[in-house]
């Protein structure tokens, strides 16, 4: 699977504590080794649709991925398949707000 990283996601990762940065690196390694059906099935990522949430610049549906117990990445799927990582939220409840 191809991964694209938005600047906001990258900036959040760089500002995060080291355990979160390591968890993001582990997640990225996993994502690169999977194809799309494997991402959906892998329970460790808890890949789920964020109902009613759309990425403004692409109009694509947003999804959540577990990075740590409390940290979530928000992403959208593009053709190819490509997973675009849009944002990182260290408090998972904030990832689900519009």
N, CA, C and O of each residue as an XYZ file, in Angstrom:
392
protein
N       0.848     -1.172      0.000
C       0.000      0.000      0.000
C       0.897      1.241      0.000
O       1.924      1.285      0.677
N       0.493      2.219     -0.757
C       1.218      3.483     -0.834
C       0.710      4.408      0.278
O      -0.488      4.450      0.557
N       1.629      5.149      0.908
C       1.280      6.056      2.000
C       1.672      7.478      1.608
O       2.790      7.717      1.151
N       0.746      8.419      1.790
C       1.033      9.850      1.643
C       0.845     10.488      3.000
O      -0.048     10.105      3.756
N       1.684     11.460      3.310
C       1.621     12.109      4.612
C       1.411     13.603      4.423
O       2.211     14.277      3.775
N       0.337     14.107      4.991
C       0.044     15.541      4.965
C       0.975     16.268      5.936
O       1.372     15.690      6.948
N       1.331     17.519      5.651
C       2.208     18.278      6.553
C       1.677     18.357      7.995
O       2.466     18.301      8.938
N       0.372     18.484      8.177
C      -0.189     18.574      9.533
C       0.085     17.293     10.324
O       0.375     17.352     11.519
N      -0.009     16.140      9.662
C       0.293     14.869     10.322
C       1.768     14.825     10.705
O       2.111     14.478     11.835
N       2.627     15.174      9.773
C       4.070     15.162     10.010
C       4.450     16.098     11.164
O       5.254     15.736     12.022
N       3.874     17.288     11.179
C       4.171     18.251     12.244
C       3.724     17.727     13.607
O       4.423     17.909     14.604
N       2.572     17.083     13.650
C       2.081     16.520     14.914
C       2.981     15.393     15.407
O       3.237     15.272     16.605
N       3.456     14.576     14.485
C       4.365     13.487     14.862
C       5.654     14.067     15.434
O       6.137     13.608     16.468
N       6.205     15.066     14.770
C       7.459     15.662     15.232
C       7.301     16.340     16.595
O       8.262     16.403     17.362
N       6.119     16.841     16.904
C       5.864     17.509     18.180
C       5.508     16.524     19.300
O       5.490     16.900     20.472
N       5.230     15.284     18.949
C       4.795     14.282     19.924
C       5.972     13.745     20.745
O       7.137     13.886     20.371
N       5.628     13.132     21.862
C       6.632     12.479     22.708
C       7.205     11.266     21.966
O       6.590     10.736     21.040
N       8.385     10.847     22.393
C       9.079      9.755     21.721
C       8.264      8.456     21.638
O       8.293      7.813     20.589
N       7.541      8.037     22.680
C       6.758      6.796     22.527
C       5.721      6.879     21.406
O       5.481      5.891     20.713
N       5.110      8.040     21.223
C       4.133      8.216     20.139
C       4.846      8.176     18.795
O       4.357      7.551     17.855
N       5.996      8.836     18.694
C       6.766      8.812     17.430
C       7.156      7.389     17.055
O       7.081      7.005     15.888
N       7.575      6.603     18.054
C       7.937      5.205     17.788
C       6.720      4.401     17.343
O       6.818      3.564     16.446
N       5.573      4.656     17.972
C       4.347      3.947     17.598
C       3.921      4.316     16.174
O       3.452      3.455     15.430
N       4.079      5.577     15.792
C       3.750      5.997     14.421
C       4.678      5.281     13.433
O       4.228      4.803     12.392
N       5.961      5.211     13.759
C       6.911      4.520     12.875
C       6.524      3.051     12.711
O       6.601      2.506     11.610
N       6.109      2.411     13.805
C       5.679      1.004     13.743
C       4.426      0.869     12.879
O       4.318     -0.058     12.076
N       3.476      1.801     13.048
C       2.248      1.763     12.255
C       2.563      1.931     10.768
O       2.009      1.219      9.930
N       3.450      2.870     10.443
C       3.813      3.094      9.041
C       4.449      1.858      8.428
O       4.173      1.521      7.277
N       5.292      1.187      9.183
C       5.936     -0.039      8.692
C       4.875     -1.112      8.407
O       4.932     -1.797      7.386
N       3.913     -1.247      9.319
C       2.820     -2.203      9.115
C       2.015     -1.862      7.864
O       1.753     -2.725      7.027
N       1.627     -0.592      7.750
C       0.805     -0.168      6.613
C       1.495     -0.421      5.283
O       0.850     -0.827      4.316
N       2.785     -0.188      5.227
C       3.519     -0.396      3.978
C       3.598     -1.864      3.591
O       3.728     -2.194      2.413
N       3.521     -2.744      4.584
C       3.622     -4.173      4.286
C       2.269     -4.809      3.959
O       2.220     -5.950      3.500
N       1.174     -4.083      4.191
C      -0.167     -4.607      3.971
C      -0.746     -4.140      2.645
O      -0.350     -3.110      2.100
N      -1.702     -4.928      2.137
C      -2.567     -4.411      1.088
C      -3.870     -3.981      1.778
O      -4.042     -4.224      2.972
N      -4.772     -3.355      1.046
C      -5.959     -2.770      1.659
C      -6.812     -3.764      2.455
O      -7.205     -3.439      3.575
N      -7.116     -4.959      1.935
C      -7.914     -5.896      2.738
C      -7.250     -6.264      4.063
O      -7.937     -6.478      5.061
N      -5.923     -6.338      4.079
C      -5.220     -6.660      5.321
C      -5.348     -5.522      6.343
O      -5.444     -5.772      7.544
N      -5.348     -4.284      5.866
C      -5.514     -3.134      6.764
C      -6.872     -3.207      7.445
O      -6.974     -2.989      8.652
N      -7.923     -3.515      6.673
C      -9.272     -3.621      7.237
C      -9.345     -4.720      8.285
O     -10.029     -4.560      9.296
N      -8.651     -5.836      8.063
C      -8.758     -7.003      8.936
C      -7.863     -6.951     10.169
O      -8.162     -7.600     11.171
N      -6.778     -6.196     10.113
C      -5.802     -6.198     11.203
C      -6.371     -5.470     12.421
O      -6.553     -4.253     12.394
N      -6.648     -6.214     13.477
C      -7.330     -5.656     14.649
C      -6.476     -4.660     15.428
O      -7.021     -3.795     16.112
N      -5.170     -4.760     15.341
C      -4.291     -3.840     16.059
C      -4.428     -2.400     15.598
O      -4.204     -1.475     16.379
N      -4.794     -2.197     14.331
C      -4.961     -0.837     13.802
C      -6.352     -0.278     14.092
O      -6.542      0.938     14.106
N      -7.307     -1.145     14.319
C      -8.693     -0.724     14.554
C      -9.125      0.310     13.505
O      -9.639      1.376     13.845
N      -8.909     -0.018     12.240
C      -9.229      0.857     11.107
C     -10.733      0.966     10.984
O     -11.413     -0.024     10.710
N     -11.261      2.178     11.187
C     -12.710      2.337     11.149
C     -13.122      3.638     10.472
O     -12.420      4.649     10.520
N     -14.266      3.570      9.854
C     -14.850      4.721      9.162
C     -15.337      5.741     10.186
O     -15.964      5.382     11.182
N     -15.044      7.014      9.932
C     -15.564      8.099     10.767
C     -16.817      8.613     10.079
O     -16.750      9.463      9.192
N     -17.955      8.091     10.496
C     -19.235      8.394      9.847
C     -19.525      9.886      9.839
O     -19.442     10.561     10.866
N     -19.867     10.383      8.661
C     -20.220     11.790      8.505
C     -19.033     12.736      8.445
O     -19.215     13.954      8.448
N     -17.817     12.197      8.391
C     -16.629     13.059      8.341
C     -15.933     12.893      6.993
O     -15.581     11.783      6.592
N     -15.742     14.007      6.307
C     -15.165     14.046      4.966
C     -13.930     14.948      4.980
O     -13.927     15.988      5.639
N     -12.892     14.555      4.261
C     -11.688     15.371      4.131
C     -12.021     16.531      3.196
O     -12.392     16.298      2.046
N     -11.896     17.783      3.664
C     -12.366     18.933      2.879
C     -11.698     19.115      1.513
O     -12.380     19.441      0.541
N     -10.399     18.914      1.421
C      -9.734     19.209      0.148
C      -9.930     18.134     -0.916
O      -9.849     18.431     -2.107
N     -10.190     16.874     -0.504
C     -10.362     15.804     -1.485
C     -11.804     15.325     -1.589
O     -12.185     14.709     -2.585
N     -12.609     15.606     -0.563
C     -13.980     15.108     -0.533
C     -14.074     13.637     -0.196
O     -15.140     13.038     -0.340
N     -12.968     13.036      0.254
C     -12.931     11.607      0.564
C     -13.385     11.341      1.997
O     -13.228     12.186      2.879
N     -13.938     10.175      2.209
C     -14.351      9.700      3.534
C     -13.127      9.621      4.443
O     -12.054      9.217      3.994
N     -13.271     10.002      5.712
C     -12.181      9.901      6.683
C     -12.303      8.616      7.499
O     -13.400      8.118      7.752
N     -11.148      8.097      7.900
C     -11.038      6.880      8.692
C     -10.094      7.125      9.859
O      -9.265      8.035      9.817
N     -10.223      6.321     10.885
C      -9.368      6.402     12.062
C      -8.527      5.136     12.149
O      -8.997      4.039     11.846
N      -7.264      5.305     12.573
C      -6.375      4.173     12.815
C      -5.773      4.331     14.204
O      -5.390      5.435     14.591
N      -5.689      3.254     14.948
C      -5.085      3.282     16.270
C      -3.564      3.341     16.131
O      -2.963      2.537     15.418
N      -2.953      4.300     16.818
C      -1.500      4.391     16.890
C      -1.044      3.850     18.241
O      -0.164      2.992     18.305
N      -1.645      4.355     19.325
C      -1.434      3.841     20.680
C      -2.812      3.716     21.318
O      -3.827      3.926     20.655
N      -2.848      3.379     22.589
C      -4.126      3.260     23.276
C      -4.944      4.537     23.233
O      -6.172      4.487     23.175
N      -4.272      5.684     23.260
C      -4.997      6.958     23.259
C      -4.774      7.793     22.003
O      -5.465      8.794     21.814
N      -3.849      7.423     21.153
C      -3.507      8.219     19.972
C      -4.117      7.610     18.722
O      -4.047      6.400     18.503
N      -4.721      8.475     17.897
C      -5.332      8.031     16.647
C      -4.796      8.859     15.478
O      -4.513     10.049     15.618
N      -4.667      8.214     14.342
C      -4.359      8.886     13.090
C      -5.660      8.963     12.297
O      -6.454      8.022     12.292
N      -5.866     10.085     11.636
C      -7.023     10.241     10.756
C      -6.487     10.206      9.331
O      -5.505     10.874      9.006
N      -7.146      9.419      8.487
C      -6.661      9.193      7.128
C      -7.825      9.116      6.153
O      -8.980      8.974      6.554
N      -7.506      9.213      4.868
C      -8.493      8.960      3.826
C      -7.857      8.054      2.785
O      -6.635      8.002      2.650
N      -8.699      7.344      2.053
C      -8.237      6.431      1.014
C      -8.348      7.108     -0.342
O      -9.388      7.666     -0.692
N      -7.274      7.049     -1.090
C      -7.251      7.577     -2.448
C      -7.081      6.409     -3.405
O      -6.805      5.288     -2.978
N      -7.242      6.663     -4.675
C      -7.084      5.594     -5.669
C      -5.657      5.094     -5.671
O      -4.711      5.842     -5.425
N      -5.526      3.823     -5.954
C      -4.186      3.290     -6.143
C      -3.907      1.942     -5.528
O      -3.279      1.172     -6.255
N      -4.238      1.519     -4.373
C      -4.775      2.287     -3.252
C      -3.670      3.053     -2.530
O      -2.553      2.569     -2.351
N      -4.023      4.242     -2.133
C      -3.129      5.101     -1.365
C      -3.845      5.523     -0.099
O      -5.012      5.916     -0.134
N      -3.149      5.442      1.008
C      -3.680      5.907      2.284
C      -3.015      7.242      2.597
O      -1.796      7.316      2.752
N      -3.824      8.297      2.690
C      -3.290      9.611      3.021
C      -3.511      9.867      4.501
O      -4.649      9.907      4.968
N      -2.413     10.042      5.243
C      -2.495     10.352      6.667
C      -2.681     11.850      6.808
O      -1.801     12.633      6.451
N      -3.837     12.245      7.332
C      -4.264     13.638      7.368
C      -3.862     14.324      8.667
O      -3.321     15.429      8.648
N      -4.128     13.664      9.804
C      -3.841     14.291     11.091
C      -3.564     13.231     12.148
O      -3.884     12.055     11.979
N      -2.955     13.686     13.254
C      -2.641     12.819     14.381
C      -3.225     13.457     15.624
O      -3.057     14.655     15.853
N      -3.914     12.653     16.433
C      -4.569     13.165     17.642
C      -4.138     12.310     18.826
O      -4.410     11.110     18.869
N      -3.459     12.941     19.792
C      -2.979     12.191     20.950
C      -4.093     11.886     21.943
O      -3.940     11.001     22.785
N      -5.191     12.592     21.860
C      -6.366     12.280     22.662
C      -7.441     11.797     21.694
O      -8.022     12.596     20.959
N      -7.708     10.489     21.691
C      -8.528      9.905     20.639
C      -9.921     10.512     20.505
O     -10.484     10.486     19.411
N     -10.490     11.049     21.564
C     -11.826     11.658     21.438
C     -11.797     12.866     20.502
O     -12.786     13.135     19.821
N     -10.686     13.592     20.456
C     -10.582     14.755     19.577
C     -10.523     14.348     18.104
O     -10.857     15.150     17.232
N     -10.110     13.139     17.823
C     -10.048     12.666     16.438
C     -11.432     12.508     15.848
O     -11.595     12.529     14.628
N     -12.440     12.348     16.709
C     -13.795     12.078     16.237
C     -14.674     13.314     16.194
O     -15.868     13.217     15.910
N     -14.104     14.464     16.471
C     -14.878     15.709     16.405
C     -14.743     16.333     15.040
O     -13.691     16.254     14.406
N     -15.817     16.955     14.591
C     -15.811     17.610     13.281
C     -15.125     18.948     13.368
O     -15.019     19.654     12.365
